[in-house]
Amino acid sequence: ANRKGVVLANGAEGEPLSLKDRTIMAARPHLVIDGAVLAADAVGADDIIFYVGAEHQAAEAAMRYALTERSADLRGRARLIQAPRGYVAGEESAAVHFVNAGDARPTITPPRPFERGVGGRPTLVQNVESLAAAALVARGDDAGTSLATLSGAVRRTGVMEIGLDATLAEVAASGGGLVRPVQAVLLGGYFGGWVDINDVWALPLAPGSLRAHGHAFGCGVLYFLAEETCGVEATARIIGYLASQSARQCGPCLFGLGAIDAACRRLAARSAQPDDLKRIARWSGQLAGRGACKHPDGATGLLRSALGVFADDYAAHQRGFCVHRAPAVGRPVAMAEAVA
């Protein structure tokens, strides 16, 4: 039996606020393929799987066409698989589980995919942007840039290539500037965190710079939250979405995240029970690290950031009122709807 490894190029991109992976696959599919081939050569993998979100039709079409332009040898080693919708479908063990069994739910680790993955073989799971970046480095074209998805109270939303030495202020200016005063930025998407705009405005977005201040660039989401929008309501919608995306495989995620969601909804609606604010603060610490996968960790990390950045707003909501004029509305499923 073939025990050589597998490279799985992860383009599921289930993060509602991120567009970068589908954009790079649609615009530069050969760069993604080149990076996957380099990775396969580096780890001695025979097979390559391109795992592309089923809703990313333009990306899938571009990747499929690009593969027809490659050598017969590569076409024989590579295949494209549609990743199902859902936030957790892009988690590395969930991706492997789907390829193996048609079930895009995370599996208990160890073993990790690099130990036992697709078909029981060692599997390297890499994000498609990371693979494209590796291909650029191999060409000698590394420009020290990354892709970011801008949304919220910025004039030009969408994917932007940014220099990692650029500050958030410079990135916002490149996006046409802010359209309204901003109170906070969601940095890194739903598994990232809220940051007070004054704390991050002048910071370079380089990983080391952000890490030194307790932040992370993550998947490159930069959502600018307008001053008049309620951060408690915005956070409740995100927590509600993440709770709905639970794989429903373990108690901490199913029951713990469910309880946090219910309390966040009551707080957002200004109908909190007497101890709701204390409860979510306590639960957000207790739940971290207890799930079968990292889904509860991401949700509780986001909540802890919100409790810090929007502390006064949470205190007001616990008392039954909101100081903001424009409450968040909409369904927590689409890019802008989830937080504004």
C-alpha positions as CSV (number, residue, x, y, z in Angstrom):
1,A,0.0,0.0,0.0
2,N,1.1,3.5,-0.7
3,R,2.1,5.1,2.6
4,K,3.5,8.3,1.1
5,G,2.0,11.5,2.3
6,V,-0.8,13.8,1.0
7,V,-0.9,17.6,0.7
8,L,-4.4,19.0,1.3
9,A,-4.7,22.6,0.1
10,N,-7.4,24.1,2.3
11,G,-9.6,26.6,0.5
12,A,-12.8,25.9,2.4
13,E,-12.9,29.5,3.8
14,G,-15.9,29.2,6.0
15,E,-15.1,32.4,7.9
16,P,-18.1,34.8,7.0
17,L,-16.0,37.9,6.9
18,S,-13.1,36.6,4.8
19,L,-12.8,36.6,1.0
20,K,-9.1,36.2,0.5
21,D,-8.8,32.5,-0.2
22,R,-11.6,32.4,-2.8
23,T,-10.1,35.5,-4.3
24,I,-6.6,34.1,-4.7
25,M,-7.9,30.8,-6.1
26,A,-10.0,32.6,-8.6
27,A,-7.4,35.1,-9.6
28,R,-4.1,33.1,-9.3
29,P,-5.0,29.4,-9.4
30,H,-1.6,28.4,-10.8
31,L,0.2,30.1,-7.9
32,V,-1.8,27.9,-5.5
33,I,-1.1,24.8,-7.5
34,D,2.6,25.7,-7.7
35,G,2.7,26.1,-3.9
36,A,1.0,22.7,-3.4
37,V,3.5,21.0,-5.7
38,L,6.4,22.6,-3.8
39,A,4.8,21.4,-0.5
40,A,4.4,17.9,-1.9
41,D,8.0,17.8,-3.0
42,A,9.2,19.0,0.3
43,V,7.4,16.4,2.4
44,G,7.5,13.5,-0.2
45,A,3.8,13.5,-0.8
46,D,2.4,11.7,-3.9
47,D,-1.1,13.1,-3.9
48,I,-2.5,16.6,-3.7
49,I,-6.1,17.5,-2.8
50,F,-7.6,20.9,-3.4
51,Y,-10.3,21.4,-0.9
52,V,-12.5,24.3,-2.2
53,G,-15.6,25.7,-0.5
54,A,-18.7,24.6,-2.4
55,E,-20.1,28.1,-2.5
56,H,-16.9,29.5,-4.1
57,Q,-17.9,28.8,-7.7
58,A,-15.5,31.2,-9.4
59,A,-12.6,29.8,-7.4
60,E,-13.6,26.2,-8.1
61,A,-14.0,26.9,-11.8
62,A,-10.6,28.6,-12.0
63,M,-8.8,25.8,-10.1
64,R,-10.4,23.1,-12.3
65,Y,-9.4,24.9,-15.5
66,A,-5.9,25.6,-14.2
67,L,-5.5,21.9,-13.5
68,T,-6.3,21.0,-17.1
69,E,-3.4,23.2,-18.2
70,R,-0.9,21.3,-16.1
71,S,1.0,18.1,-16.9
72,A,-0.6,14.7,-17.2
73,D,1.5,13.6,-14.3
74,L,0.2,16.3,-12.0
75,R,-3.4,15.8,-13.1
76,G,-3.0,12.2,-12.2
77,R,-1.8,13.1,-8.7
78,A,-4.2,15.9,-8.0
79,R,-8.0,16.1,-7.4
80,L,-10.4,18.8,-6.3
81,I,-13.0,18.2,-3.7
82,Q,-15.8,20.5,-2.8
83,A,-15.8,21.5,0.9
84,P,-19.3,21.6,2.3
85,R,-20.7,24.8,3.8
86,G,-20.1,25.4,7.5
87,Y,-17.7,27.2,9.7
88,V,-15.9,24.1,11.0
89,A,-15.6,22.4,7.6
90,G,-12.3,24.1,7.2
91,E,-10.8,22.8,10.4
92,E,-7.9,20.5,9.4
93,S,-9.2,17.3,11.0
94,A,-12.7,18.1,9.7
95,A,-11.3,18.5,6.2
96,V,-9.5,15.1,6.4
97,H,-12.6,13.5,7.9
98,F,-14.7,14.8,5.0
99,V,-12.3,13.4,2.4
100,N,-12.2,10.1,4.2
101,A,-15.8,9.6,5.2
102,G,-17.9,12.5,3.8
103,D,-18.4,14.0,7.3
104,A,-17.0,17.5,7.7
105,R,-16.8,17.4,11.5
106,P,-13.6,17.6,13.5
107,T,-12.2,14.4,15.0
108,I,-10.6,13.9,18.3
109,T,-6.8,14.4,18.2
110,P,-4.3,12.9,18.5
111,P,-3.6,11.6,15.9
112,R,-3.2,14.9,14.0
113,P,-3.6,14.8,10.2
114,F,0.2,14.9,9.8
115,E,0.4,11.6,11.8
116,R,-2.7,9.9,10.3
117,G,-4.8,11.8,7.7
118,V,-6.3,11.1,4.3
119,G,-6.5,7.3,3.8
120,G,-4.5,6.9,7.0
121,R,-1.5,8.5,5.4
122,P,0.5,11.5,6.8
123,T,-1.3,14.6,5.5
124,L,0.0,18.2,5.4
125,V,-3.0,20.6,5.6
126,Q,-2.1,24.1,4.4
127,N,-4.2,27.2,3.7
128,V,-4.2,28.1,0.0
129,E,-2.8,31.6,0.7
130,S,0.1,30.1,2.5
131,L,0.8,27.8,-0.4
132,A,0.6,30.7,-2.9
133,A,3.0,32.7,-0.7
134,A,5.5,29.7,-0.7
135,A,5.4,29.7,-4.5
136,L,6.2,33.4,-4.6
137,V,9.1,32.9,-2.2
138,A,10.4,30.1,-4.4
139,R,10.3,32.4,-7.4
140,G,12.2,35.1,-5.5
141,D,9.1,37.4,-5.6
142,D,8.3,37.6,-1.9
143,A,7.1,41.1,-1.4
144,G,6.5,40.9,2.3
145,T,2.7,41.3,1.8
146,S,-0.4,39.5,2.9
147,L,-4.1,39.6,1.9
148,A,-6.6,41.2,4.1
149,T,-10.4,41.5,3.8
150,L,-11.7,44.9,4.7
151,S,-15.4,45.5,5.6
152,G,-17.5,47.6,7.9
153,A,-17.2,51.4,8.1
154,V,-14.5,51.7,5.4
155,R,-15.1,53.2,2.0
156,R,-13.8,50.4,-0.2
157,T,-14.5,46.9,1.1
158,G,-13.1,43.6,-0.2
159,V,-9.7,42.0,-0.5
160,M,-6.5,44.1,-0.4
161,E,-2.9,43.2,-0.6
162,I,-1.1,45.0,2.2
163,G,2.5,45.4,3.3
164,L,2.9,43.8,6.7
165,D,4.8,46.9,7.9
166,A,1.7,49.0,7.2
167,T,-0.2,50.4,10.1
168,L,-4.0,49.9,10.4
169,A,-4.4,53.6,9.7
170,E,-2.5,53.2,6.4
171,V,-4.5,50.2,5.4
172,A,-7.7,52.1,6.1
173,A,-6.5,55.0,4.0
174,S,-5.7,52.6,1.2
175,G,-9.3,51.5,1.5
176,G,-10.5,55.0,0.8
177,G,-10.7,56.0,4.5
178,L,-13.3,55.5,7.1
179,V,-16.9,56.5,6.2
180,R,-17.9,57.0,9.9
181,P,-16.1,57.3,13.2
182,V,-15.0,53.9,14.3
183,Q,-14.9,52.5,17.9
184,A,-13.2,49.1,17.4
185,V,-11.9,46.7,14.8
186,L,-12.5,43.0,14.6
187,L,-9.1,41.7,13.9
188,G,-8.7,38.2,12.5
189,G,-12.4,37.3,12.0
190,Y,-14.8,35.4,14.2
191,F,-11.9,33.5,15.8
192,G,-10.0,36.7,16.3
193,G,-10.9,39.5,18.7
194,W,-12.2,43.0,19.1
195,V,-9.6,45.7,19.6
196,D,-10.2,49.3,20.6
197,I,-9.4,51.4,17.5
198,N,-7.1,53.7,19.5
199,D,-5.1,50.7,20.7
200,V,-4.3,49.4,17.2
201,W,-4.7,52.3,14.8
202,A,-1.0,53.2,14.7
203,L,0.3,49.6,15.0
204,P,2.0,47.8,12.1
205,L,0.1,44.7,11.2
206,A,3.2,42.5,11.1
207,P,2.7,39.4,13.2
208,G,5.4,40.2,15.7
209,S,4.1,43.7,16.2
210,L,0.6,42.5,16.9
211,R,1.7,39.6,19.0
212,A,3.7,42.0,21.3
213,H,0.4,43.8,22.0
214,G,-1.6,40.6,22.5
215,H,-3.3,40.6,19.1
216,A,-3.1,38.4,16.0
217,F,-3.7,39.0,12.3
218,G,-5.3,35.6,11.9
219,C,-7.1,35.1,8.7
220,G,-6.6,38.8,7.7
221,V,-10.1,40.1,8.5
222,L,-10.3,43.8,9.3
223,Y,-13.9,44.8,10.2
224,F,-14.3,48.4,11.3
225,L,-17.1,48.8,13.8
226,A,-18.8,52.2,13.5
227,E,-19.1,54.3,16.7
228,E,-22.9,54.2,16.6
229,T,-23.2,50.4,16.3
230,C,-23.7,48.4,19.5
231,G,-20.7,46.1,20.2
232,V,-22.8,44.0,22.5
233,E,-25.4,43.2,19.8
234,A,-22.7,42.7,17.2
235,T,-20.9,40.2,19.4
236,A,-24.1,38.4,20.3
237,R,-24.8,37.8,16.6
238,I,-21.3,36.4,16.1
239,I,-21.6,34.1,19.1
240,G,-25.0,33.0,17.9
241,Y,-23.6,32.1,14.6
242,L,-20.7,30.2,16.1
243,A,-23.1,28.3,18.4
244,S,-25.2,27.4,15.4
245,Q,-22.0,26.0,13.7
246,S,-21.2,23.6,16.5
247,A,-20.4,20.0,15.3
248,R,-22.6,18.9,18.3
249,Q,-20.0,16.3,19.3
250,C,-19.0,17.4,22.8
251,G,-20.7,18.8,25.8
252,P,-18.5,21.9,26.2
253,C,-19.4,23.1,22.7
254,L,-23.0,22.0,22.6
255,F,-24.1,23.0,26.1
256,G,-21.4,25.4,27.1
257,L,-21.5,27.5,24.0
258,G,-25.3,27.2,23.9
259,A,-25.6,28.7,27.4
260,I,-23.2,31.5,26.5
261,D,-25.2,32.2,23.3
262,A,-28.5,32.4,25.3
263,A,-27.0,34.8,27.9
264,C,-25.5,37.0,25.1
265,R,-28.8,37.2,23.4
266,R,-30.6,38.3,26.6
267,L,-27.9,40.9,27.2
268,A,-28.2,42.2,23.6
269,A,-32.0,42.4,24.0
270,R,-31.5,44.3,27.3
271,S,-33.5,41.6,29.1
272,A,-30.7,40.0,31.0
273,Q,-31.1,37.8,34.0
274,P,-29.4,39.3,37.2
275,D,-26.1,37.4,36.8
276,D,-25.8,37.1,33.0
277,L,-22.8,39.4,32.6
278,K,-21.0,37.6,35.5
279,R,-21.9,34.2,34.0
280,I,-20.5,34.9,30.5
281,A,-17.3,36.3,31.9
282,R,-16.9,33.2,34.1
283,W,-18.0,30.7,31.4
284,S,-15.7,32.3,28.7
285,G,-12.7,31.3,30.9
286,Q,-14.0,27.9,32.0
287,L,-14.9,26.7,28.5
288,A,-11.5,27.4,26.8
289,G,-9.5,24.3,26.1
290,R,-12.3,21.9,27.0
291,G,-13.8,21.1,23.6
292,A,-13.0,18.2,21.3
293,C,-11.7,20.8,18.8
294,K,-10.9,24.5,19.1
295,H,-14.3,25.8,18.2
296,P,-15.2,26.8,21.8
297,D,-11.8,28.4,22.2
298,G,-12.3,30.7,19.2
299,A,-15.8,31.7,20.4
300,T,-14.8,32.3,24.0
301,G,-11.7,34.2,22.9
302,L,-13.8,36.6,20.8
303,L,-16.2,37.0,23.8
304,R,-13.4,37.8,26.2
305,S,-12.1,40.5,23.9
306,A,-15.6,42.0,23.6
307,L,-16.0,42.0,27.4
308,G,-12.9,44.1,27.6
309,V,-13.4,46.5,24.7
310,F,-17.2,47.0,25.3
311,A,-17.1,46.8,29.1
312,D,-19.2,49.9,29.6
313,D,-21.8,48.8,27.0
314,Y,-22.1,45.3,28.6
315,A,-22.6,47.0,32.0
316,A,-25.3,49.2,30.5
317,H,-27.1,46.2,28.8
318,Q,-27.0,44.3,32.1
319,R,-28.9,47.2,33.6
320,G,-31.4,47.2,30.7
321,F,-30.4,50.0,28.4
322,C,-28.1,50.7,25.4
323,V,-26.3,53.9,24.6
324,H,-26.0,53.4,20.9
325,R,-28.4,54.8,18.3
326,A,-28.1,52.1,15.6
327,P,-28.5,48.5,16.9
328,A,-27.1,45.7,14.8
329,V,-29.7,43.9,12.7
330,G,-29.8,41.1,10.2
331,R,-29.1,37.4,10.0
332,P,-25.7,36.1,11.2
333,V,-24.9,34.3,8.0
334,A,-23.5,36.8,5.5
335,M,-20.4,38.9,5.5
336,A,-21.7,42.2,6.6
337,E,-24.9,41.0,8.3
338,A,-23.2,39.2,11.1
339,V,-21.8,42.3,12.8
340,A,-23.5,45.4,11.4
